[in-house]
């Protein structure tokens, strides 16, 4: 991701302490002095939406992708209504799990 693509207030997936988690960008940090390179972009202050802990995102390259809040809301609504896990989705999940088991058994 590029610096110009980062939007304050948006939520992005970011790798934090080895885990990829949703992080909401709160504000841009001021530029900082970097020795021989002069001044560099200060990054962004953000909050881990899972733990509510502060996060410093140093570069836009750390941001994986934007979280689609509309899709998240839709899935949560379907789960709460009991309409998300359809028989077709369950069959697909079981087929994938069986394929993985069989593939792993053939290689063992």
Helices and strands as residue ranges (DSSP letters): G 3-5, E 11-16, E 19-28, E 32-33, G 35-37, E 39-40, E 44-48, E 54-57, G 60-62, E 63-66, H 69-81, H 87-107
